[in-house]
Amino acid sequence: MLVLSRKRGQSIIIAEQIKVTVLDVSGEQVRLGVEAPQELAVYREEIYEQIRAENITATTVNPEAMQRLQEALDEREKEKEKEKENKDE
């Protein structure tokens, strides 16, 4: 981790595209300004971690739900085959 000291009004540049400026220092709280291209998402870490956890949860497959879905699809296929057999008679 790179550790830098900055005073109010001073900035750092990241990858020639992102500028982080110290706007204010009050006790243990520091206000930062971030200038970045619009296509780059900028999040507070706790929000980023929450989004990441929700994305992982959303993409996790529930094996029981998948089994029920497969059974429903198999049953539907059997019904279609019976309908086809009845039409052929």
C-alpha positions in Angstrom: 0.0 0.0 0.0 1.3 3.4 -0.9 0.9 5.9 1.9 0.9 9.6 1.2 0.6 12.7 3.3 -1.5 15.5 1.8 -2.8 18.8 3.2 -6.1 20.5 2.6 -6.3 21.5 -1.1 -3.6 19.1 -2.2 -4.3 16.2 -4.6 -3.0 13.0 -6.0 -3.4 11.7 -9.5 -4.1 8.0 -10.3 -3.5 6.5 -13.7 -3.6 9.9 -15.4 -7.4 9.8 -15.1 -8.4 10.1 -11.5 -7.7 13.1 -9.2 -8.3 12.8 -5.5 -8.2 16.1 -3.6 -8.2 16.6 0.2 -11.1 19.1 0.7 -11.3 19.3 4.4 -9.8 17.7 7.6 -11.9 17.9 10.8 -10.7 15.8 13.7 -10.4 12.2 12.4 -12.6 12.8 9.4 -11.2 13.7 6.0 -13.4 14.9 3.1 -12.1 13.9 -0.3 -13.1 15.0 -3.7 -12.7 12.5 -6.6 -12.6 13.6 -10.2 -12.8 10.6 -12.5 -14.2 9.8 -16.0 -17.9 9.2 -15.9 -17.5 5.6 -17.1 -15.6 4.7 -13.9 -17.7 3.9 -10.9 -16.5 5.4 -7.6 -17.8 3.9 -4.4 -17.1 4.2 -0.7 -15.6 0.9 0.3 -18.5 -0.3 2.5 -21.0 0.4 -0.4 -18.7 -1.5 -2.8 -18.5 -4.5 -0.5 -22.3 -4.5 -0.1 -22.8 -4.4 -3.9 -20.3 -7.2 -4.3 -21.9 -9.4 -1.7 -25.3 -8.9 -3.3 -24.0 -9.7 -6.7 -22.4 -12.9 -5.4 -25.7 -13.9 -3.7 -27.7 -13.1 -6.9 -25.4 -15.4 -9.0 -25.4 -18.3 -6.5 -27.4 -21.2 -7.7 -29.7 -23.0 -5.3 -29.3 -26.7 -6.0 -32.8 -27.5 -4.7 -34.4 -24.9 -6.9 -32.5 -26.1 -9.9 -33.7 -29.7 -9.2 -37.3 -28.5 -9.0 -37.0 -26.6 -12.2 -35.5 -29.6 -14.0 -38.3 -31.8 -12.7 -40.9 -29.3 -13.9 -39.3 -29.2 -17.3 -39.1 -33.0 -17.5 -42.8 -33.2 -16.6 -43.7 -30.6 -19.2 -41.7 -32.5 -21.9 -43.6 -35.7 -21.0 -46.9 -33.9 -21.3 -46.0 -32.6 -24.7 -45.0 -36.1 -25.8 -48.3 -37.5 -24.6 -50.2 -34.8 -26.5 -48.3 -35.6 -29.7 -49.0 -39.3 -29.3 -52.7 -38.6 -28.8 -52.8 -36.4 -32.0 -51.1 -39.1 -34.0 -53.8 -41.7 -33.1 
